[in-house]
Amino acid sequence: MQSGRSPKGSRWRRFSAEHRATTILVVIIIIVGTLIGGHLYGRYLSSIDLAEREAQIEQLRAESQKQKRDIDSKSQQLTALQDKLTKTQAALDAIMPSAHTYNINPNQTLILGDGHLTVGMVGPPANDSVLLNINGKSQTVAAGQTLTITPDSATRCLVNLQSFDVFKAVVVATCAAAKAQ
């Protein structure tokens, strides 16, 4: 080797027997320092993730509370609209009842069945029946009962008491031409 270097150069001197303990100590210190640095860096990264996660959880909680308030508001609106619809339907039914269905108040008389019947409720109803005056004849009628009335030989009428309470009787009355026998 002409360059003036010996095969055991300066690099090999560091690992010689006299420096071996120092070298091992430096390597152990580097390993321990790397482990401690890695541990601290890992804790730093986890704290960043934890802070981001906490911020996201708070944001989701705020959104959840907002959605709950929206749902409660919509529920209140829905309840109010349903109540309004029920009241409107009741008012409409009072003004325009179903075909041939009539509400008769106590001591009130109505002309029904295309003018063939005069039906009136006499006094307040009893517990299980009402007293109806149909074409001048008083008849006690229970809820659900149907009466067949023939005002003249050419007409046959059906009077059905659907229901009643203290304030009204709900009567369905229809008239048609009598069938020839």
Phi, psi and chi 1 to 4 in degrees:
 res  aa     phi    psi   chi1   chi2   chi3   chi4
   1 MET       -  113.3  -57.7 -132.1  151.2      -
   2 GLN   -89.5  -17.7  -56.3  -92.7  -20.1      -
   3 SER   -75.3   -5.2   63.8      -      -      -
   4 GLY    91.5   11.9      -      -      -      -
   5 ARG  -104.3  144.6  -71.9 -170.5 -179.2  169.3
   6 SER   -93.8  158.5   63.9      -      -      -
   7 PRO   -61.5  -26.5    2.9   -6.9      -      -
   8 LYS   -97.4   86.6  -69.4 -172.8  174.4 -173.6
   9 GLY   -80.4 -169.0      -      -      -      -
  10 SER   -65.8  -27.2   63.7      -      -      -
  11 ARG   -66.9  -38.8 -170.5  178.4   -9.6  175.9
  12 TRP   -75.0  -20.4  -65.5  110.3      -      -
  13 ARG   -68.6  -28.9  -92.5 -172.2  -95.7  153.3
  14 ARG   -65.3  -31.4  -71.6 -174.9 -147.6  139.1
  15 PHE   -98.7   17.0  -63.3  111.6      -      -
  16 SER   -70.7  168.0   63.5      -      -      -
  17 ALA   -59.9  -36.2      -      -      -      -
  18 GLU   -74.2  -23.9   54.3 -164.8   48.2      -
  19 HIS  -102.9    0.5  -63.7  -64.1      -      -
  20 ARG   -61.5  -44.1 -171.7  170.1  -73.3  155.2
  21 ALA   -63.9  -41.5      -      -      -      -
  22 THR   -65.3  -41.8  -53.0      -      -      -
  23 THR   -63.4  -43.8  -54.9      -      -      -
  24 ILE   -64.1  -41.9  -69.2  174.1      -      -
  25 LEU   -62.6  -42.0 -177.2   63.0      -      -
  26 VAL   -65.1  -42.0  168.2      -      -      -
  27 VAL   -64.3  -42.7  168.4      -      -      -
  28 ILE   -63.6  -42.1  -69.6  174.2      -      -
  29 ILE   -63.6  -40.9  -70.0  172.8      -      -
  30 ILE   -64.0  -43.6  -69.7  172.8      -      -
  31 ILE   -64.1  -46.8  -69.0  172.5      -      -
  32 VAL   -63.7  -41.5  169.2      -      -      -
  33 GLY   -63.2  -40.1      -      -      -      -
  34 THR   -64.7  -42.7  -56.4      -      -      -
  35 LEU   -63.3  -46.0  -71.9  175.4      -      -
  36 ILE   -64.8  -43.9  -68.8  172.0      -      -
  37 GLY   -62.3  -42.5      -      -      -      -
  38 GLY   -63.8  -41.3      -      -      -      -
  39 HIS   -62.9  -47.6  176.2   72.5      -      -
  40 LEU   -63.9  -39.0  -66.9  175.5      -      -
  41 TYR   -66.4  -39.1 -174.0   66.0      -      -
  42 GLY   -62.8  -42.8      -      -      -      -
  43 ARG   -64.1  -38.9  -71.9 -176.2   67.5  171.3
  44 TYR   -62.1  -47.0  168.9   73.1      -      -
  45 LEU   -64.0  -40.2  -70.1  177.9      -      -
  46 SER   -68.3  -33.6   69.0      -      -      -
  47 SER   -69.1  -34.2   70.3      -      -      -
  48 ILE   -65.5  -46.2  -70.3  175.0      -      -
  49 ASP   -61.3  -40.3  -72.9  -14.8      -      -
  50 LEU   -64.8  -42.4 -175.1   62.0      -      -
  51 ALA   -64.7  -41.9      -      -      -      -
  52 GLU   -64.2  -40.6  -71.5  175.3    1.9      -
  53 ARG   -64.5  -42.7 -156.1  171.0  -11.8  177.8
  54 GLU   -63.1  -41.2  -72.6  -63.8  -37.1      -
  55 ALA   -64.0  -40.2      -      -      -      -
  56 GLN   -68.0  -38.8 -167.1  171.1   23.2      -
  57 ILE   -62.7  -43.5  -72.6  171.6      -      -
  58 GLU   -62.7  -40.3  -75.1  -58.8  -43.2      -
  59 GLN   -64.2  -42.8 -179.8 -177.4    5.8      -
  60 LEU   -66.0  -36.9  -69.6  173.1      -      -
  61 ARG   -63.4  -43.4  -79.9 -175.2 -173.5  148.9
  62 ALA   -63.0  -43.3      -      -      -      -
  63 GLU   -64.4  -40.1  -72.6  176.9   11.4      -
  64 SER   -62.9  -44.0  173.5      -      -      -
  65 GLN   -64.4  -39.1  -71.2  174.0   -6.3      -
  66 LYS   -63.9  -42.9 -180.0 -176.9  176.0 -163.0
  67 GLN   -66.4  -36.9  -72.2  175.2  -13.7      -
  68 LYS   -64.0  -41.4  -75.7  180.0 -176.5  177.7
  69 ARG   -63.7  -40.9  -75.1 -169.0  -58.8  -92.3
  70 ASP   -63.1  -43.0  -72.4  -13.6      -      -
  71 ILE   -63.4  -44.1  -71.7  171.1      -      -
  72 ASP   -61.7  -42.2  -70.4  -16.2      -      -
  73 SER   -63.4  -45.6  172.1      -      -      -
  74 LYS   -64.5  -38.3  -62.9  -67.1 -177.3 -165.4
  75 SER   -63.2  -42.1  176.7      -      -      -
  76 GLN   -64.3  -42.1  -72.4  174.8  -10.6      -
  77 GLN   -63.3  -42.0  -72.2  176.2  -10.4      -
  78 LEU   -63.2  -43.5 -179.6   61.3      -      -
  79 THR   -62.6  -43.7  -57.5      -      -      -
  80 ALA   -63.2  -42.4      -      -      -      -
  81 LEU   -67.0  -38.4  -73.0  173.8      -      -
  82 GLN   -64.6  -41.3  -75.0  174.9  -22.0      -
  83 ASP   -63.6  -43.3 -174.5   43.3      -      -
  84 LYS   -63.4  -40.6 -172.3  174.5 -179.3 -179.5
  85 LEU   -64.4  -41.8  175.0   63.7      -      -
  86 THR   -62.3  -44.9  -57.4      -      -      -
  87 LYS   -64.8  -41.1  -70.9  177.8 -178.6  176.7
  88 THR   -65.6  -41.3  -55.3      -      -      -
  89 GLN   -64.4  -40.2 -174.1   64.8   42.0      -
  90 ALA   -64.5  -41.7      -      -      -      -
  91 ALA   -65.1  -40.5      -      -      -      -
  92 LEU   -65.2  -43.0 -179.8   62.2      -      -
  93 ASP   -63.6  -34.2  -71.1  -17.2      -      -
  94 ALA   -68.9  -35.8      -      -      -      -
  95 ILE   -79.5  -48.8  -65.1  169.8      -      -
  96 MET  -126.5   86.4  -67.5  178.7   13.1      -
  97 PRO   -67.8  170.6   21.3  -27.2      -      -
  98 SER   -57.7  162.2  -59.3      -      -      -
  99 ALA   -56.2  129.0      -      -      -      -
 100 HIS    65.6   16.8  -52.7  -67.3      -      -
 101 THR  -108.5  131.5  -58.1      -      -      -
 102 TYR  -133.3  143.2  -54.2   92.9      -      -
 103 ASN  -101.3  119.7  -66.4  -33.4      -      -
 104 ILE  -113.4  124.3  -58.7  174.3      -      -
 105 ASN   -85.5  160.9  -62.9  -36.2      -      -
 106 PRO   -57.7  139.3  -24.9   33.0      -      -
 107 ASN    59.5   32.2  -60.4  -40.8      -      -
 108 GLN  -120.6  145.4  178.6 -173.2   20.7      -
 109 THR  -125.1  136.5  -58.3      -      -      -
 110 LEU  -126.4  150.5  -63.4  175.8      -      -
 111 ILE   -95.6  120.4  -62.9  173.7      -      -
 112 LEU  -124.3  177.1  -48.7  177.1      -      -
 113 GLY    58.8   50.9      -      -      -      -
 114 ASP    56.5   34.2  -60.8  -33.8      -      -
 115 GLY    87.1    2.5      -      -      -      -
 116 HIS   -85.2  -20.9  -65.4  -73.7      -      -
 117 LEU  -123.7  142.3  -62.1  171.9      -      -
 118 THR  -116.6  113.7  -56.7      -      -      -
 119 VAL  -120.5  130.6  179.5      -      -      -
 120 GLY  -137.9  149.6      -      -      -      -
 121 MET   -97.8  124.1 -172.5  162.7   89.4      -
 122 VAL   -96.2  114.2  179.7      -      -      -
 123 GLY    66.2 -174.8      -      -      -      -
 124 PRO   -77.0  156.0   25.9  -31.8      -      -
 125 PRO   -72.8  158.2   23.6  -30.2      -      -
 126 ALA   -84.9 -172.6      -      -      -      -
 127 ASN   -66.8  -38.4  -72.5  -25.0      -      -
 128 ASP  -122.7    4.6   58.9  -11.1      -      -
 129 SER  -159.3  169.3   63.0      -      -      -
 130 VAL  -128.6  158.1  -65.2      -      -      -
 131 LEU  -101.9  111.3 -175.3   60.4      -      -
 132 LEU  -106.4  138.1  -67.5  179.8      -      -
 133 ASN  -102.8  109.8 -174.9  -27.6      -      -
 134 ILE  -113.5  113.7  -58.2  173.0      -      -
 135 ASN    51.9   41.8  -73.0  -12.2      -      -
 136 GLY    86.2   -0.2      -      -      -      -
 137 LYS  -112.4  125.0  -65.0  179.6 -176.4  175.7
 138 SER   -81.1  133.3  -66.4      -      -      -
 139 GLN  -139.5  135.6  -61.5 -172.2   28.0      -
 140 THR   -87.3  125.3  -58.1      -      -      -
 141 VAL  -127.8  132.8 -176.5      -      -      -
 142 ALA   -93.4  160.3      -      -      -      -
 143 ALA   -62.2  132.2      -      -      -      -
 144 GLY    91.8  -11.0      -      -      -      -
 145 GLN   -79.0  141.2 -175.0  177.2   -7.3      -
 146 THR  -116.8  131.4  -58.4      -      -      -
 147 LEU  -109.5  141.1  -59.2  174.0      -      -
 148 THR  -104.8  121.6  -57.0      -      -      -
 149 ILE  -119.9  135.4  -51.4  -66.4      -      -
 150 THR  -118.6   94.1   52.3      -      -      -
 151 PRO   -64.6  -30.3   13.0  -16.9      -      -
 152 ASP  -150.1  173.2   55.5   47.3      -      -
 153 SER   -68.3  -19.4   61.1      -      -      -
 154 ALA   -95.9   -5.5      -      -      -      -
 155 THR  -129.7  138.3  -52.2      -      -      -
 156 ARG  -125.7  127.3  179.8  173.9  173.1 -117.5
 157 CYS  -120.2  145.5  -62.7      -      -      -
 158 LEU  -114.4  129.2  -63.3  175.3      -      -
 159 VAL  -120.4  119.4  176.8      -      -      -
 160 ASN  -118.5  127.8  176.6  -82.4      -      -
 161 LEU   -90.2  105.5  178.3   63.4      -      -
 162 GLN   -72.8  -49.6  -75.2 -170.9  -26.1      -
 163 SER  -161.3  169.5   64.4      -      -      -
 164 PHE  -156.9  157.9   64.3   90.3      -      -
 165 ASP  -146.0 -167.4   59.0   22.5      -      -
 166 VAL   -64.8  -28.4  175.1      -      -      -
 167 PHE  -100.1  -18.2  -56.5  108.4      -      -
 168 LYS  -163.6  162.4   68.1  179.7  177.5 -174.7
 169 ALA  -122.7  135.0      -      -      -      -
 170 VAL  -101.4  116.6  179.8      -      -      -
 171 VAL  -121.7  137.1  175.1      -      -      -
 172 VAL  -109.8  124.4  176.4      -      -      -
 173 ALA  -130.5  126.3      -      -      -      -
 174 THR  -133.8  145.4   57.3      -      -      -
 175 CYS  -128.8  143.9  -69.6      -      -      -
 176 ALA  -146.1  167.2      -      -      -      -
 177 ALA   -68.3  138.7      -      -      -      -
 178 ALA   -70.0  144.1      -      -      -      -
 179 LYS   -78.6  138.7  -66.9 -178.6 -179.0  177.7
 180 ALA   -72.8  141.0      -      -      -      -
 181 GLN  -109.4      -  -65.7 -179.6   -8.1      -
